[in-house]
Structure formats: structure tokens, C-alpha cells
Amino acid sequence: MKKYSWKFWIVFWLASAALLGVWYVFLEVKNNGFDAVSKTARFLPISGEMRGDIQAVAELADAMLVRDGETRTYMVLFQNNWELRPGGGFIGSFGIVKVRDGSVVSLDVHDTANFDGRIPPTIAPPYPMEDTLNIGSWKLRDSNYSPDFPTNVENAVMFYEMGGGKETFDGVIAVTTDVLLRALEVTGPVEIPGYPGTYGSENAIELLQYQVEVGYKEQGIEKGDRKDMMNDLARAVLNAIGPLDVSKKLQLAREALDALHEKDVQIFLEDSELQRIVRERDWDGSVDRKWKNDYLFLVDANLGAYKSDRLIDRSVEYEADFSEGGAGEAVLRVTYTHNAVAKDWKTNDYQSYLRIYVPEGAWLGDTDGPSHEVRYGEAFGKKYFGTLVQVPINSTKTFTFRYTLPETISGEFYDLKIQKQSGTGDVPYEVTVADTLGETKTHAFPLSRDRILSETE
């Protein structure tokens, strides 16, 4: 029988800030291996989705923890969604985790600012980074510029190798800062030995941000060592998890699964069978290339070089009108509210490059709000419109896009898929559909994960 150390589950996924807590399920059955977990999940009084999630995680664990003497290596991208990027957030640091025979054998965290200095300036940055960020080359810290996580994985590994990295990765995992907050909501505040302050769910990111941007100077820490505290933070949270009771550990498990479905955690594994499991649970952060009905995916890239996204509220209104016959007419309104009242070291006027992915064959008519040119492109079997949006501090701005849907999309058999960008939290949506008879239906909901609305149900 297989026996997995509970310390492995916590240290490994805490280090990657990923499936924190869900491993309690396996802690309880650690002496029985995957079969027991899978069989137990079939009889638990839980939803079908959670049952499938538990079985998928168990199967992944069974493969990743096999005791075969082989070392498996994973890259972990830490994404700060206070500075939102298409893949989830600015990559301020990355980790390399090595696992052998069910145990973590090494964990190293690297500051991307240091690592990027080793990457030759040979690749031009994607539009409009060169002008907005005043950079002449594209590097690892900005590699997650695609809304498609598998594409970002390719870019991250490419830049890692360009910087002289020698590891070959069995998988890449991306996590946002919200995962840390989820954990701290359950454990309560922690202290980091050698650093001031108490880190809780309400202030942890603020304190960490201050420490790596300003505080390290006050403490006489070298700039290149300013993110070493991440390892100490991992140990502090680990120490807080240990004494938690059963109900708290189950709460961590639920938070972990929510983080996967809400794209605060995205996973790519080189093993095709394991990646199939990840993809079937929608944990791979990919753009849906197969969807052929109406489609909407809003993707922001904060290119203001400030951590302003924590103070930005977004809301979306979408109308699809088929009442006039022929091709449907779509109206999209995206509203940003900048809640800051003053500028400081981490906050400024908001500037984002907004890309709107819509069905292939859609045609943009006019816009209201953008003061910069609108660019067009195609990717992942979709069309997109892209433009810079700027929102001054303490203001609200709405950007409107009117476009014609392709004739292949019918108001009689209408379905809409909306995909969620990693790192955006719950964005309020209001969707109104007018069918061929002029009858309308309105749906209002927070978009916390990918969602399909069907008017045929």
C-alpha cells in the first residue's frame, strides 16, 4: 500500500501556493492510496462536480508521487494580480520545486527582476508594451501576455532557457496572490520571524508589497535578496496549518478547489494523460478553441507599472439582439471605477490594454470611450478588438463596443460562453438577449468562473 507524507502535501502545494488544503482528503486516507480516495469520493454527500474534482486530484497525485526514484521538477509562476496581466498578474518571482519518491527534495524561489538580467534583449515586446512600459525587449516577467495559459507556459519556459536555466520541467503551475489570502482566511494571521508586522487575509499582500518595494531598504537587505522572505512566509503558514481542526482543513480543501475553478491556480503538465485530466476539469487556463456559438472573453493587461488593480472595480453589460432578423447585433459596455483618492508609491491613474475576444467573423461597427486606436486580430479561432483604456484616480469610465455577430450564430438556438480572466475576482455581468420574436431575457450574475448561458434550456 502507498503511504504519502502529509508534510509533502502541505509543503509542496504551499510552496507553489496552489492546491492548498485539498490534500487533507488524502491525509485522511494516506495509507490506502488513490483507489481508496476515488472509491470514498463516490459515496460522499457532495456535488457531482466536487466528487469529480477529488477523483481527479487523487489520480494526479497518484502519478506525481509514484515512488520510482525519479525526480520530477516543476516551475511555479507567482502572479501578482494587483498588477493584472492577461495570464493572471505580473510575474514578480518564480519557484523551482523538485519532488522524488513523494518528498520535496529542493525548493528555490527566484526574483524575475534578477533572472531577466540574464536574458538577452533579442525579442521585441508585444504591442503596446514598448511604448507604455518603455521597455525594448520581452522577458520572463512579462511572458504571460496571452489569455491562454498553455501559450504562456511555452513563453515562460522559452525565456527561462534563454536566461541560462538548465532544468527540464515536468509541469508549470501559475498562482495569483489571492490564493495566499484564501489560506490566511482559514488559518488566521501569521508572523514572519525577522520581519515586522502580522500577516492576515486583510493586509498580507499590502505588507508583502511594501516589504519588497520599500521595506527591504529600511532593513538593509540587498535588493537581490528582497524576496527571500517568501520561503519564511511559507513556513509560517505551514506552522499555522498543522494544528487546525478537521473542519478548518476541509475549509482549506474547498478553498483550493474554488481557486482551481476560478483560475487563481492554473496547471500545465507535460504528461499528456495527466494534462488530459487537468483539461477535463477546466484547470488548464486555456482559451476554448472548440466553442462555435456566441463568445465573450475580456482580457486586461495593466501597463501602468503600478499595483492599481486592487482598487479597480469592473462591471460588464452585454446585449445580443436578434429581433430584426439576420445577423445579431451586439453591444458591449465595460465600466471601470478607480476607487483610489490619491497617488502613492503603488497607485496611479489606471492604464490597461483591453482585448475583447468575440466569435470569428464578428465585425466591429463603432465605439464610444476609447481615445486610442482600436486594433484587430485573430487568435485561438476567435477575433479580438484591442485598445488602451485609461481611468484617472477617483473616476468611473465606460467603454462601449458595438459589433455585428456572424450569421452562423442564431437567435433561435442561442448559447453564450463567457470565459473569465485569471486574477480578476468576481466581475458583475448583466447579459440581455432579444430573440427573433423580440422577447428578451436578462441574466445578472458575478462571473467567478467560465460560464455558459443557454436560451434553449
Sequence and secondary structure as in RCSB ss.txt:
>XXXX:A:sequence
MKKYSWKFWIVFWLASAALLGVWYVFLEVKNNGFDAVSKTARFLPISGEMRGDIQAVAELADAMLVRDGETRTYM
VLFQNNWELRPGGGFIGSFGIVKVRDGSVVSLDVHDTANFDGRIPPTIAPPYPMEDTLNIGSWKLRDSNYSPDFP
TNVENAVMFYEMGGGKETFDGVIAVTTDVLLRALEVTGPVEIPGYPGTYGSENAIELLQYQVEVGYKEQGIEKGD
RKDMMNDLARAVLNAIGPLDVSKKLQLAREALDALHEKDVQIFLEDSELQRIVRERDWDGSVDRKWKNDYLFLVD
ANLGAYKSDRLIDRSVEYEADFSEGGAGEAVLRVTYTHNAVAKDWKTNDYQSYLRIYVPEGAWLGDTDGPSHEVR
YGEAFGKKYFGTLVQVPINSTKTFTFRYTLPETISGEFYDLKIQKQSGTGDVPYEVTVADTLGETKTHAFPLSRD
RILSETE
>XXXX:A:secstr
     HHHHHHHHHHTT STTTTHHHHHTTTTHHHHHHHHHHHSSS HHHHHHHHHHHHHHHHHT  SS EEEEE
EEEEETTS  TTSSEEEEEEEEEEETTEEEEEEEEEHHHHHTTS S S   TTHHHHT  SS  GGG   SS HH
HHHHHHHHHHHHTT     SEEEEEETHHHHHHHHHH  EE TTS SEE TTTHHHHHHHIIIIIHHHTT  GGG
TTTHHHHHHHHHHHHHTT  HHHHHHHHHHHHHHHHTTSEEEEESSHHHHHHHHHTT S    SS  SEEEEEEE
EE SSS GGGGEEEEEEEEEE TTSSS EEEEEEEEEE  SS BTTB SEEEEEEEEEETT EEEEEES  S  E
EEEETTEEEEEEEEEE TTEEEEEEEEEE  TTS SSS EEEEE  TT   EEEEEEEE TTS EEEEEEEE S 
EEEETT 
